[in-house]
Amino acid sequence: MLGARGGWQAFRRCASLPRAQRAVRLRVREALEAREPASEVKVQGWVRSVRSQKEVLFLHINDGSSLENLQVVADPSLENRDLTFGSAVEVQGKLVKSPHRMQNMELKAETIRVVGPCDTWSFPLKMKERHPLEYVRQFPHLRCRNNTLGSLLRIRSEATAAIHSFFQDNGYVHIHTPIITSNDCEGAGELFQIETPNEARESAEKTHFFNVPAFLTVSGQLHLEVMAGAFTHVFTFGPTFRAENSQSRRHLAEFYMVEAELSFTESLQDIMQVMEDLFKTVTSTVLSKCPRDVELFHKYIAPTQKDRLEQVLKNKFVTISYNEAVEILKQASQTFAFKPEWGSDLQTEHEKYLVKHCGEVPVFVINYPYDLKPFYMRDNEDGPQHTVAAVDLLVPGIGELCGGSLREERLPFLESRLQRLGLADAYQWYLDLRKFGSVPHGGFGMGFERYLQYILGVDNIKDVIPFPRFSHSCLL
């Protein structure tokens, strides 16, 4: 009996076929996890190493299902000139116990078919070389075949599933918010405007394709607020776009954002608790389901990150007010490039210092100045330093990871602020939400790539995306 459920099911499906067609297709991971030998097994993948001896031929193959390779043992007569590093193969044979202490099972090959040869001379990835991330970044179309990027993509997949599970287990409804929108979610970031070729050539006075200017979304928040008028808990998880001309290690033009809205909540603490629970639940899931993949990053890229992450998961996140944050920064012995002053936004250097000051654990900074934040954040009605019920979650080495707030549900307050900003007409629909069954509510957003960058200890955020679309070297 095979230990891997998928392999056993495949075996049962093949039981009624003629004997010559009974080979059970297994993934590399299923083969490695099998508890007992099996005959007539087929594995497909790419060759990671070839070693030919006088009496035996050794291959290591991988199909992306596991960081570990499956060892194939074959008669030297099965070797051919196309059986090289990087070639795609299909191997049939028997799954047997491996005498190697580092691997439970191996495949004793009866046939090896080269499905797709690989020119090893021109292939930029070389056998048994540990290519640095800077090198593989030059080959966005091939870098997924590198061990590090393969591990990253499996981690992304598990983290994505864990995020959906967290919200679904807690009663949230998943909403697909628009990617093309006329809503600029004022204050969220610079926008990419969408135009047809004809619009770009013709005068701005001509009619737009959508009759109004259209943009790639910078946030799904305002659309989620619409849905929060009918569902008490909603979330979205999709691509967002920021037209900020930055090539820094922290910024992307396209990235994924996790956003949630909670109705019937008057406490910023409720929002903060969901942020903390989401972070800890997803991280614990990733660590338990992808131990070898995460270990690769923590061993070779960020050797101290494992211990730091374990401490973060054990401890309660710290909370300080914006006022307290500014005072801490003013008293710091460190010299900042941007002088900390009340009423100014916190810069990355400030955020990193605050986390360090608080013991290298995540820090919630709450109650930001009224004039710093967008119109939709709830007025605290305090003074003389006027603030709103906003929160940012800062994490070690990164700075801001999440941002959220209570939303202004009181029509007179919201109407007054929109009028002062000259936005009342554009956001009439948003005011309508406050006229028909408005309730106290709030929400937050978390950058998915920044989250991955933090838990893995990766220095450059472009190394945690599948394709570096907007890089200097390649635009896919």
Contacts in CASP RR format, 6 or more apart in sequence:
PFRMAT RR
TARGET T0000
AUTHOR 0000-0000-0000
METHOD contacts of the structure
MODEL  1
MLGARGGWQAFRRCASLPRAQRAVRLRVREALEAREPASEVKVQGWVRSV
RSQKEVLFLHINDGSSLENLQVVADPSLENRDLTFGSAVEVQGKLVKSPH
RMQNMELKAETIRVVGPCDTWSFPLKMKERHPLEYVRQFPHLRCRNNTLG
SLLRIRSEATAAIHSFFQDNGYVHIHTPIITSNDCEGAGELFQIETPNEA
RESAEKTHFFNVPAFLTVSGQLHLEVMAGAFTHVFTFGPTFRAENSQSRR
HLAEFYMVEAELSFTESLQDIMQVMEDLFKTVTSTVLSKCPRDVELFHKY
IAPTQKDRLEQVLKNKFVTISYNEAVEILKQASQTFAFKPEWGSDLQTEH
EKYLVKHCGEVPVFVINYPYDLKPFYMRDNEDGPQHTVAAVDLLVPGIGE
LCGGSLREERLPFLESRLQRLGLADAYQWYLDLRKFGSVPHGGFGMGFER
YLQYILGVDNIKDVIPFPRFSHSCLL
1 8 0 8 1.000
1 35 0 8 1.000
1 36 0 8 1.000
2 8 0 8 1.000
2 11 0 8 1.000
2 26 0 8 1.000
2 30 0 8 1.000
2 34 0 8 1.000
2 35 0 8 1.000
2 36 0 8 1.000
2 38 0 8 1.000
3 30 0 8 1.000
3 33 0 8 1.000
3 34 0 8 1.000
3 35 0 8 1.000
3 36 0 8 1.000
4 26 0 8 1.000
4 27 0 8 1.000
4 29 0 8 1.000
4 30 0 8 1.000
4 31 0 8 1.000
4 33 0 8 1.000
4 34 0 8 1.000
6 30 0 8 1.000
7 24 0 8 1.000
7 25 0 8 1.000
7 26 0 8 1.000
7 30 0 8 1.000
10 24 0 8 1.000
10 25 0 8 1.000
10 26 0 8 1.000
11 24 0 8 1.000
11 38 0 8 1.000
14 21 0 8 1.000
14 22 0 8 1.000
14 23 0 8 1.000
14 24 0 8 1.000
15 22 0 8 1.000
22 40 0 8 1.000
23 40 0 8 1.000
23 41 0 8 1.000
23 42 0 8 1.000
23 92 0 8 1.000
23 93 0 8 1.000
24 38 0 8 1.000
24 40 0 8 1.000
24 41 0 8 1.000
24 42 0 8 1.000
25 41 0 8 1.000
25 42 0 8 1.000
25 43 0 8 1.000
25 44 0 8 1.000
26 34 0 8 1.000
26 41 0 8 1.000
26 42 0 8 1.000
26 43 0 8 1.000
26 95 0 8 1.000
27 43 0 8 1.000
27 63 0 8 1.000
27 65 0 8 1.000
27 66 0 8 1.000
28 43 0 8 1.000
28 45 0 8 1.000
28 61 0 8 1.000
28 62 0 8 1.000
28 63 0 8 1.000
28 64 0 8 1.000
28 65 0 8 1.000
28 66 0 8 1.000
28 68 0 8 1.000
28 69 0 8 1.000
28 70 0 8 1.000
29 65 0 8 1.000
29 66 0 8 1.000
30 65 0 8 1.000
31 41 0 8 1.000
31 43 0 8 1.000
31 70 0 8 1.000
31 95 0 8 1.000
31 105 0 8 1.000
31 107 0 8 1.000
32 66 0 8 1.000
32 68 0 8 1.000
32 70 0 8 1.000
32 103 0 8 1.000
32 104 0 8 1.000
32 105 0 8 1.000
33 104 0 8 1.000
34 95 0 8 1.000
34 104 0 8 1.000
34 105 0 8 1.000
37 94 0 8 1.000
37 95 0 8 1.000
37 96 0 8 1.000
37 97 0 8 1.000
37 105 0 8 1.000
38 94 0 8 1.000
38 95 0 8 1.000
39 93 0 8 1.000
39 94 0 8 1.000
39 95 0 8 1.000
40 92 0 8 1.000
40 93 0 8 1.000
40 94 0 8 1.000
41 92 0 8 1.000
41 93 0 8 1.000
41 94 0 8 1.000
41 95 0 8 1.000
41 107 0 8 1.000
42 90 0 8 1.000
42 91 0 8 1.000
42 92 0 8 1.000
42 93 0 8 1.000
43 61 0 8 1.000
43 63 0 8 1.000
43 70 0 8 1.000
43 72 0 8 1.000
43 90 0 8 1.000
43 91 0 8 1.000
43 107 0 8 1.000
44 63 0 8 1.000
44 88 0 8 1.000
44 89 0 8 1.000
44 90 0 8 1.000
44 91 0 8 1.000
44 115 0 8 1.000
45 61 0 8 1.000
45 62 0 8 1.000
45 63 0 8 1.000
45 64 0 8 1.000
45 88 0 8 1.000
45 89 0 8 1.000
45 90 0 8 1.000
46 61 0 8 1.000
46 62 0 8 1.000
46 63 0 8 1.000
46 86 0 8 1.000
46 87 0 8 1.000
46 88 0 8 1.000
46 89 0 8 1.000
46 145 0 8 1.000
47 59 0 8 1.000
47 60 0 8 1.000
47 61 0 8 1.000
47 83 0 8 1.000
47 84 0 8 1.000
47 85 0 8 1.000
47 86 0 8 1.000
47 87 0 8 1.000
47 88 0 8 1.000
47 89 0 8 1.000
47 118 0 8 1.000
48 60 0 8 1.000
48 61 0 8 1.000
48 62 0 8 1.000
48 69 0 8 1.000
48 85 0 8 1.000
48 86 0 8 1.000
48 127 0 8 1.000
49 58 0 8 1.000
49 59 0 8 1.000
49 60 0 8 1.000
49 69 0 8 1.000
49 85 0 8 1.000
49 127 0 8 1.000
49 128 0 8 1.000
50 57 0 8 1.000
50 58 0 8 1.000
50 59 0 8 1.000
50 83 0 8 1.000
50 84 0 8 1.000
50 85 0 8 1.000
50 127 0 8 1.000
51 57 0 8 1.000
51 58 0 8 1.000
51 59 0 8 1.000
52 58 0 8 1.000
52 76 0 8 1.000
52 79 0 8 1.000
53 76 0 8 1.000
54 76 0 8 1.000
55 76 0 8 1.000
56 73 0 8 1.000
56 74 0 8 1.000
56 75 0 8 1.000
56 76 0 8 1.000
57 73 0 8 1.000
57 74 0 8 1.000
57 75 0 8 1.000
57 76 0 8 1.000
57 78 0 8 1.000
57 79 0 8 1.000
58 71 0 8 1.000
58 72 0 8 1.000
58 73 0 8 1.000
58 74 0 8 1.000
59 71 0 8 1.000
59 72 0 8 1.000
59 74 0 8 1.000
59 83 0 8 1.000
59 89 0 8 1.000
59 91 0 8 1.000
59 109 0 8 1.000
59 112 0 8 1.000
60 69 0 8 1.000
60 70 0 8 1.000
60 71 0 8 1.000
60 72 0 8 1.000
61 69 0 8 1.000
61 70 0 8 1.000
61 72 0 8 1.000
61 89 0 8 1.000
61 91 0 8 1.000
62 68 0 8 1.000
62 69 0 8 1.000
62 70 0 8 1.000
64 150 0 8 1.000
64 154 0 8 1.000
66 292 0 8 1.000
67 147 0 8 1.000
67 150 0 8 1.000
67 151 0 8 1.000
67 154 0 8 1.000
67 292 0 8 1.000
67 293 0 8 1.000
67 296 0 8 1.000
68 103 0 8 1.000
68 292 0 8 1.000
70 103 0 8 1.000
70 105 0 8 1.000
70 106 0 8 1.000
70 107 0 8 1.000
71 98 0 8 1.000
71 100 0 8 1.000
71 103 0 8 1.000
71 106 0 8 1.000
71 107 0 8 1.000
72 91 0 8 1.000
72 106 0 8 1.000
72 107 0 8 1.000
72 108 0 8 1.000
72 109 0 8 1.000
72 112 0 8 1.000
73 106 0 8 1.000
73 107 0 8 1.000
73 108 0 8 1.000
73 109 0 8 1.000
74 91 0 8 1.000
74 108 0 8 1.000
74 109 0 8 1.000
74 112 0 8 1.000
75 109 0 8 1.000
78 109 0 8 1.000
78 111 0 8 1.000
78 112 0 8 1.000
80 114 0 8 1.000
82 114 0 8 1.000
82 116 0 8 1.000
82 117 0 8 1.000
83 89 0 8 1.000
83 112 0 8 1.000
83 114 0 8 1.000
84 117 0 8 1.000
84 118 0 8 1.000
84 120 0 8 1.000
85 118 0 8 1.000
85 120 0 8 1.000
85 123 0 8 1.000
85 126 0 8 1.000
85 127 0 8 1.000
86 118 0 8 1.000
86 120 0 8 1.000
86 123 0 8 1.000
86 125 0 8 1.000
86 145 0 8 1.000
87 114 0 8 1.000
87 115 0 8 1.000
87 116 0 8 1.000
87 117 0 8 1.000
87 118 0 8 1.000
88 114 0 8 1.000
88 115 0 8 1.000
88 116 0 8 1.000
88 118 0 8 1.000
89 112 0 8 1.000
89 113 0 8 1.000
89 114 0 8 1.000
89 115 0 8 1.000
89 116 0 8 1.000
90 112 0 8 1.000
90 113 0 8 1.000
90 115 0 8 1.000
91 107 0 8 1.000
91 109 0 8 1.000
91 111 0 8 1.000
91 112 0 8 1.000
91 113 0 8 1.000
92 109 0 8 1.000
92 110 0 8 1.000
92 111 0 8 1.000
93 107 0 8 1.000
93 108 0 8 1.000
93 109 0 8 1.000
93 110 0 8 1.000
93 111 0 8 1.000
94 107 0 8 1.000
94 108 0 8 1.000
94 110 0 8 1.000
95 105 0 8 1.000
95 106 0 8 1.000
95 107 0 8 1.000
95 108 0 8 1.000
96 105 0 8 1.000
96 106 0 8 1.000
96 107 0 8 1.000
96 108 0 8 1.000
97 104 0 8 1.000
97 105 0 8 1.000
97 106 0 8 1.000
98 104 0 8 1.000
98 105 0 8 1.000
98 106 0 8 1.000
100 106 0 8 1.000
120 127 0 8 1.000
123 142 0 8 1.000
124 138 0 8 1.000
124 139 0 8 1.000
124 142 0 8 1.000
125 131 0 8 1.000
125 136 0 8 1.000
125 139 0 8 1.000
125 142 0 8 1.000
125 145 0 8 1.000
125 146 0 8 1.000
130 300 0 8 1.000
131 146 0 8 1.000
131 148 0 8 1.000
133 148 0 8 1.000
133 301 0 8 1.000
133 458 0 8 1.000
133 460 0 8 1.000
133 463 0 8 1.000
136 142 0 8 1.000
136 143 0 8 1.000
136 146 0 8 1.000
136 148 0 8 1.000
136 149 0 8 1.000
137 143 0 8 1.000
137 462 0 8 1.000
137 463 0 8 1.000
137 468 0 8 1.000
137 471 0 8 1.000
137 473 0 8 1.000
138 473 0 8 1.000
138 474 0 8 1.000
140 467 0 8 1.000
140 468 0 8 1.000
140 469 0 8 1.000
140 471 0 8 1.000
140 473 0 8 1.000
140 474 0 8 1.000
140 476 0 8 1.000
141 474 0 8 1.000
141 476 0 8 1.000
143 149 0 8 1.000
144 150 0 8 1.000
144 153 0 8 1.000
144 466 0 8 1.000
147 296 0 8 1.000
148 296 0 8 1.000
148 297 0 8 1.000
148 300 0 8 1.000
148 301 0 8 1.000
150 293 0 8 1.000
151 290 0 8 1.000
151 292 0 8 1.000
151 293 0 8 1.000
151 294 0 8 1.000
151 296 0 8 1.000
151 297 0 8 1.000
152 293 0 8 1.000
152 297 0 8 1.000
152 452 0 8 1.000
152 456 0 8 1.000
152 463 0 8 1.000
152 464 0 8 1.000
153 466 0 8 1.000
154 290 0 8 1.000
154 293 0 8 1.000
155 286 0 8 1.000
155 290 0 8 1.000
155 293 0 8 1.000
155 294 0 8 1.000
155 452 0 8 1.000
155 456 0 8 1.000
156 452 0 8 1.000
156 464 0 8 1.000
156 466 0 8 1.000
158 285 0 8 1.000
158 286 0 8 1.000
158 289 0 8 1.000
158 290 0 8 1.000
159 282 0 8 1.000
159 285 0 8 1.000
159 286 0 8 1.000
159 448 0 8 1.000
159 451 0 8 1.000
159 452 0 8 1.000
160 237 0 8 1.000
160 448 0 8 1.000
162 281 0 8 1.000
162 282 0 8 1.000
162 285 0 8 1.000
162 286 0 8 1.000
162 289 0 8 1.000
163 237 0 8 1.000
163 258 0 8 1.000
163 278 0 8 1.000
163 282 0 8 1.000
163 448 0 8 1.000
164 174 0 8 1.000
164 237 0 8 1.000
165 285 0 8 1.000
166 277 0 8 1.000
166 278 0 8 1.000
166 281 0 8 1.000
166 282 0 8 1.000
167 174 0 8 1.000
167 233 0 8 1.000
167 235 0 8 1.000
167 260 0 8 1.000
168 174 0 8 1.000
170 233 0 8 1.000
171 233 0 8 1.000
172 233 0 8 1.000
172 234 0 8 1.000
172 235 0 8 1.000
172 260 0 8 1.000
173 227 0 8 1.000
173 231 0 8 1.000
173 233 0 8 1.000
173 234 0 8 1.000
173 235 0 8 1.000
174 234 0 8 1.000
174 235 0 8 1.000
174 236 0 8 1.000
174 237 0 8 1.000
175 223 0 8 1.000
175 224 0 8 1.000
175 227 0 8 1.000
175 234 0 8 1.000
175 235 0 8 1.000
175 236 0 8 1.000
176 236 0 8 1.000
177 217 0 8 1.000
177 220 0 8 1.000
177 223 0 8 1.000
177 224 0 8 1.000
177 236 0 8 1.000
177 238 0 8 1.000
177 259 0 8 1.000
178 217 0 8 1.000
178 220 0 8 1.000
178 223 0 8 1.000
179 216 0 8 1.000
179 217 0 8 1.000
179 239 0 8 1.000
180 194 0 8 1.000
180 210 0 8 1.000
180 214 0 8 1.000
180 215 0 8 1.000
180 216 0 8 1.000
180 217 0 8 1.000
181 214 0 8 1.000
181 215 0 8 1.000
181 216 0 8 1.000
181 217 0 8 1.000
181 223 0 8 1.000
182 210 0 8 1.000
182 212 0 8 1.000
182 213 0 8 1.000
182 214 0 8 1.000
182 215 0 8 1.000
183 215 0 8 1.000
183 217 0 8 1.000
183 222 0 8 1.000
183 223 0 8 1.000
184 191 0 8 1.000
184 215 0 8 1.000
184 218 0 8 1.000
185 217 0 8 1.000
185 218 0 8 1.000
185 219 0 8 1.000
185 220 0 8 1.000
185 221 0 8 1.000
185 222 0 8 1.000
185 374 0 8 1.000
186 374 0 8 1.000
186 375 0 8 1.000
186 421 0 8 1.000
186 423 0 8 1.000
187 374 0 8 1.000
188 218 0 8 1.000
188 219 0 8 1.000
188 221 0 8 1.000
188 374 0 8 1.000
189 218 0 8 1.000
189 242 0 8 1.000
189 243 0 8 1.000
189 244 0 8 1.000
190 218 0 8 1.000
190 242 0 8 1.000
190 243 0 8 1.000
190 244 0 8 1.000
191 215 0 8 1.000
191 216 0 8 1.000
191 218 0 8 1.000
191 241 0 8 1.000
191 243 0 8 1.000
192 215 0 8 1.000
192 216 0 8 1.000
192 241 0 8 1.000
192 243 0 8 1.000
192 253 0 8 1.000
193 213 0 8 1.000
193 214 0 8 1.000
193 215 0 8 1.000
194 209 0 8 1.000
194 214 0 8 1.000
194 215 0 8 1.000
194 216 0 8 1.000
195 209 0 8 1.000
196 209 0 8 1.000
198 206 0 8 1.000
199 206 0 8 1.000
199 208 0 8 1.000
199 209 0 8 1.000
208 214 0 8 1.000
216 240 0 8 1.000
216 241 0 8 1.000
217 239 0 8 1.000
217 240 0 8 1.000
217 241 0 8 1.000
218 240 0 8 1.000
218 241 0 8 1.000
218 242 0 8 1.000
219 240 0 8 1.000
219 257 0 8 1.000
219 259 0 8 1.000
219 445 0 8 1.000
220 236 0 8 1.000
220 240 0 8 1.000
220 257 0 8 1.000
220 259 0 8 1.000
221 259 0 8 1.000
221 261 0 8 1.000
221 376 0 8 1.000
221 443 0 8 1.000
221 445 0 8 1.000
222 376 0 8 1.000
222 430 0 8 1.000
223 236 0 8 1.000
224 234 0 8 1.000
224 235 0 8 1.000
224 236 0 8 1.000
224 259 0 8 1.000
224 260 0 8 1.000
224 261 0 8 1.000
224 443 0 8 1.000
225 261 0 8 1.000
225 376 0 8 1.000
225 407 0 8 1.000
225 430 0 8 1.000
225 433 0 8 1.000
225 441 0 8 1.000
226 433 0 8 1.000
227 234 0 8 1.000
227 261 0 8 1.000
228 234 0 8 1.000
228 261 0 8 1.000
228 262 0 8 1.000
228 263 0 8 1.000
228 441 0 8 1.000
228 442 0 8 1.000
229 263 0 8 1.000
229 433 0 8 1.000
229 437 0 8 1.000
229 439 0 8 1.000
229 441 0 8 1.000
231 263 0 8 1.000
232 262 0 8 1.000
232 263 0 8 1.000
232 264 0 8 1.000
233 260 0 8 1.000
233 261 0 8 1.000
233 262 0 8 1.000
233 263 0 8 1.000
234 260 0 8 1.000
234 261 0 8 1.000
235 258 0 8 1.000
235 259 0 8 1.000
235 260 0 8 1.000
235 261 0 8 1.000
236 257 0 8 1.000
236 258 0 8 1.000
236 259 0 8 1.000
236 260 0 8 1.000
237 256 0 8 1.000
237 257 0 8 1.000
237 258 0 8 1.000
237 259 0 8 1.000
237 448 0 8 1.000
238 256 0 8 1.000
238 257 0 8 1.000
239 254 0 8 1.000
239 255 0 8 1.000
239 256 0 8 1.000
239 257 0 8 1.000
240 254 0 8 1.000
240 255 0 8 1.000
240 256 0 8 1.000
240 257 0 8 1.000
241 253 0 8 1.000
241 254 0 8 1.000
242 251 0 8 1.000
242 252 0 8 1.000
242 253 0 8 1.000
242 255 0 8 1.000
243 253 0 8 1.000
244 251 0 8 1.000
244 253 0 8 1.000
247 472 0 8 1.000
249 459 0 8 1.000
249 460 0 8 1.000
249 461 0 8 1.000
249 462 0 8 1.000
250 348 0 8 1.000
250 398 0 8 1.000
250 450 0 8 1.000
250 461 0 8 1.000
251 461 0 8 1.000
252 449 0 8 1.000
252 461 0 8 1.000
252 462 0 8 1.000
252 465 0 8 1.000
252 470 0 8 1.000
253 469 0 8 1.000
253 470 0 8 1.000
254 469 0 8 1.000
254 470 0 8 1.000
255 447 0 8 1.000
255 448 0 8 1.000
255 449 0 8 1.000
255 450 0 8 1.000
255 465 0 8 1.000
256 447 0 8 1.000
256 448 0 8 1.000
256 449 0 8 1.000
257 445 0 8 1.000
257 446 0 8 1.000
257 447 0 8 1.000
257 448 0 8 1.000
258 278 0 8 1.000
258 445 0 8 1.000
258 446 0 8 1.000
258 447 0 8 1.000
258 448 0 8 1.000
259 443 0 8 1.000
259 444 0 8 1.000
259 445 0 8 1.000
259 446 0 8 1.000
260 274 0 8 1.000
260 443 0 8 1.000
260 444 0 8 1.000
260 445 0 8 1.000
261 407 0 8 1.000
261 441 0 8 1.000
261 442 0 8 1.000
261 443 0 8 1.000
262 270 0 8 1.000
262 271 0 8 1.000
262 274 0 8 1.000
262 441 0 8 1.000
262 442 0 8 1.000
262 443 0 8 1.000
263 439 0 8 1.000
263 440 0 8 1.000
263 441 0 8 1.000
263 442 0 8 1.000
264 439 0 8 1.000
264 440 0 8 1.000
264 441 0 8 1.000
265 271 0 8 1.000
265 406 0 8 1.000
265 440 0 8 1.000
265 441 0 8 1.000
265 442 0 8 1.000
266 406 0 8 1.000
266 440 0 8 1.000
267 406 0 8 1.000
268 366 0 8 1.000
268 389 0 8 1.000
268 391 0 8 1.000
268 405 0 8 1.000
268 406 0 8 1.000
271 391 0 8 1.000
271 404 0 8 1.000
271 405 0 8 1.000
271 406 0 8 1.000
271 442 0 8 1.000
271 443 0 8 1.000
271 444 0 8 1.000
272 317 0 8 1.000
272 319 0 8 1.000
272 364 0 8 1.000
272 366 0 8 1.000
272 391 0 8 1.000
272 393 0 8 1.000
274 444 0 8 1.000
275 364 0 8 1.000
275 391 0 8 1.000
275 393 0 8 1.000
275 402 0 8 1.000
275 444 0 8 1.000
275 446 0 8 1.000
276 316 0 8 1.000
276 317 0 8 1.000
276 362 0 8 1.000
276 393 0 8 1.000
278 446 0 8 1.000
279 362 0 8 1.000
279 393 0 8 1.000
279 401 0 8 1.000
279 402 0 8 1.000
279 446 0 8 1.000
279 451 0 8 1.000
280 313 0 8 1.000
282 451 0 8 1.000
283 309 0 8 1.000
283 312 0 8 1.000
283 313 0 8 1.000
283 455 0 8 1.000
284 313 0 8 1.000
286 294 0 8 1.000
286 455 0 8 1.000
287 294 0 8 1.000
287 309 0 8 1.000
294 306 0 8 1.000
294 455 0 8 1.000
294 456 0 8 1.000
295 306 0 8 1.000
297 305 0 8 1.000
297 456 0 8 1.000
297 457 0 8 1.000
297 458 0 8 1.000
298 305 0 8 1.000
298 306 0 8 1.000
298 456 0 8 1.000
298 457 0 8 1.000
301 456 0 8 1.000
301 457 0 8 1.000
301 458 0 8 1.000
302 456 0 8 1.000
302 457 0 8 1.000
302 458 0 8 1.000
305 455 0 8 1.000
305 456 0 8 1.000
305 457 0 8 1.000
308 360 0 8 1.000
308 396 0 8 1.000
309 455 0 8 1.000
311 360 0 8 1.000
311 361 0 8 1.000
312 361 0 8 1.000
312 362 0 8 1.000
312 395 0 8 1.000
312 396 0 8 1.000
315 361 0 8 1.000
317 361 0 8 1.000
317 362 0 8 1.000
317 363 0 8 1.000
317 364 0 8 1.000
317 393 0 8 1.000
318 358 0 8 1.000
318 359 0 8 1.000
318 361 0 8 1.000
318 362 0 8 1.000
318 363 0 8 1.000
318 364 0 8 1.000
319 363 0 8 1.000
319 364 0 8 1.000
319 366 0 8 1.000
320 328 0 8 1.000
320 354 0 8 1.000
320 358 0 8 1.000
320 363 0 8 1.000
320 364 0 8 1.000
320 365 0 8 1.000
320 366 0 8 1.000
321 365 0 8 1.000
321 366 0 8 1.000
321 367 0 8 1.000
322 346 0 8 1.000
322 365 0 8 1.000
322 366 0 8 1.000
322 367 0 8 1.000
322 368 0 8 1.000
322 369 0 8 1.000
322 387 0 8 1.000
323 342 0 8 1.000
323 367 0 8 1.000
323 385 0 8 1.000
325 346 0 8 1.000
325 350 0 8 1.000
325 354 0 8 1.000
325 365 0 8 1.000
326 340 0 8 1.000
326 341 0 8 1.000
326 342 0 8 1.000
326 343 0 8 1.000
328 353 0 8 1.000
328 354 0 8 1.000
328 357 0 8 1.000
329 336 0 8 1.000
329 340 0 8 1.000
329 350 0 8 1.000
329 353 0 8 1.000
329 354 0 8 1.000
330 340 0 8 1.000
332 353 0 8 1.000
332 357 0 8 1.000
334 353 0 8 1.000
336 347 0 8 1.000
336 349 0 8 1.000
336 350 0 8 1.000
336 353 0 8 1.000
337 347 0 8 1.000
337 349 0 8 1.000
338 344 0 8 1.000
338 347 0 8 1.000
338 349 0 8 1.000
338 350 0 8 1.000
340 346 0 8 1.000
340 350 0 8 1.000
342 369 0 8 1.000
342 385 0 8 1.000
343 369 0 8 1.000
343 371 0 8 1.000
343 372 0 8 1.000
344 372 0 8 1.000
345 372 0 8 1.000
346 354 0 8 1.000
346 365 0 8 1.000
346 392 0 8 1.000
348 399 0 8 1.000
348 400 0 8 1.000
351 392 0 8 1.000
351 394 0 8 1.000
351 399 0 8 1.000
351 400 0 8 1.000
352 394 0 8 1.000
352 396 0 8 1.000
352 397 0 8 1.000
352 398 0 8 1.000
352 399 0 8 1.000
354 363 0 8 1.000
354 365 0 8 1.000
354 394 0 8 1.000
355 361 0 8 1.000
355 362 0 8 1.000
355 363 0 8 1.000
355 394 0 8 1.000
355 395 0 8 1.000
355 396 0 8 1.000
355 397 0 8 1.000
355 399 0 8 1.000
356 396 0 8 1.000
360 396 0 8 1.000
361 396 0 8 1.000
362 393 0 8 1.000
362 394 0 8 1.000
362 395 0 8 1.000
362 396 0 8 1.000
362 401 0 8 1.000
363 393 0 8 1.000
363 394 0 8 1.000
364 391 0 8 1.000
364 392 0 8 1.000
364 393 0 8 1.000
364 394 0 8 1.000
365 391 0 8 1.000
365 392 0 8 1.000
365 394 0 8 1.000
366 389 0 8 1.000
366 390 0 8 1.000
366 391 0 8 1.000
367 380 0 8 1.000
367 382 0 8 1.000
367 387 0 8 1.000
367 388 0 8 1.000
367 389 0 8 1.000
367 390 0 8 1.000
368 377 0 8 1.000
368 387 0 8 1.000
368 388 0 8 1.000
368 390 0 8 1.000
368 392 0 8 1.000
369 385 0 8 1.000
369 386 0 8 1.000
369 387 0 8 1.000
369 388 0 8 1.000
370 379 0 8 1.000
370 380 0 8 1.000
370 386 0 8 1.000
370 387 0 8 1.000
370 388 0 8 1.000
371 386 0 8 1.000
373 388 0 8 1.000
373 390 0 8 1.000
373 405 0 8 1.000
375 408 0 8 1.000
375 414 0 8 1.000
375 417 0 8 1.000
375 418 0 8 1.000
375 421 0 8 1.000
375 423 0 8 1.000
375 427 0 8 1.000
376 405 0 8 1.000
376 407 0 8 1.000
376 408 0 8 1.000
376 414 0 8 1.000
376 430 0 8 1.000
377 388 0 8 1.000
377 389 0 8 1.000
377 390 0 8 1.000
377 405 0 8 1.000
377 406 0 8 1.000
377 407 0 8 1.000
377 408 0 8 1.000
378 388 0 8 1.000
378 389 0 8 1.000
378 405 0 8 1.000
378 406 0 8 1.000
378 407 0 8 1.000
378 408 0 8 1.000
378 409 0 8 1.000
379 386 0 8 1.000
379 388 0 8 1.000
379 408 0 8 1.000
379 413 0 8 1.000
379 417 0 8 1.000
380 386 0 8 1.000
380 387 0 8 1.000
380 388 0 8 1.000
380 389 0 8 1.000
388 405 0 8 1.000
389 405 0 8 1.000
389 406 0 8 1.000
390 403 0 8 1.000
390 404 0 8 1.000
390 405 0 8 1.000
391 402 0 8 1.000
391 403 0 8 1.000
391 404 0 8 1.000
391 405 0 8 1.000
391 444 0 8 1.000
392 400 0 8 1.000
392 402 0 8 1.000
392 403 0 8 1.000
392 404 0 8 1.000
393 400 0 8 1.000
393 401 0 8 1.000
393 402 0 8 1.000
393 403 0 8 1.000
393 446 0 8 1.000
394 400 0 8 1.000
394 401 0 8 1.000
395 401 0 8 1.000
395 454 0 8 1.000
396 454 0 8 1.000
397 454 0 8 1.000
398 450 0 8 1.000
398 453 0 8 1.000
398 454 0 8 1.000
400 450 0 8 1.000
401 446 0 8 1.000
401 447 0 8 1.000
401 450 0 8 1.000
401 451 0 8 1.000
401 454 0 8 1.000
402 444 0 8 1.000
402 445 0 8 1.000
402 446 0 8 1.000
402 447 0 8 1.000
403 444 0 8 1.000
403 445 0 8 1.000
403 446 0 8 1.000
404 442 0 8 1.000
404 443 0 8 1.000
404 444 0 8 1.000
404 445 0 8 1.000
405 442 0 8 1.000
405 443 0 8 1.000
405 444 0 8 1.000
406 440 0 8 1.000
406 441 0 8 1.000
406 442 0 8 1.000
406 443 0 8 1.000
407 441 0 8 1.000
407 442 0 8 1.000
407 443 0 8 1.000
408 414 0 8 1.000
408 417 0 8 1.000
409 434 0 8 1.000
409 438 0 8 1.000
409 439 0 8 1.000
409 440 0 8 1.000
409 441 0 8 1.000
410 434 0 8 1.000
410 438 0 8 1.000
411 431 0 8 1.000
411 434 0 8 1.000
411 435 0 8 1.000
411 438 0 8 1.000
414 430 0 8 1.000
414 431 0 8 1.000
414 434 0 8 1.000
415 424 0 8 1.000
415 431 0 8 1.000
418 424 0 8 1.000
418 427 0 8 1.000
418 430 0 8 1.000
418 431 0 8 1.000
424 431 0 8 1.000
449 461 0 8 1.000
449 464 0 8 1.000
449 465 0 8 1.000
450 461 0 8 1.000
452 458 0 8 1.000
452 464 0 8 1.000
453 461 0 8 1.000
453 464 0 8 1.000
456 464 0 8 1.000
458 464 0 8 1.000
462 468 0 8 1.000
462 471 0 8 1.000
467 476 0 8 1.000
468 474 0 8 1.000
469 475 0 8 1.000
469 476 0 8 1.000
END
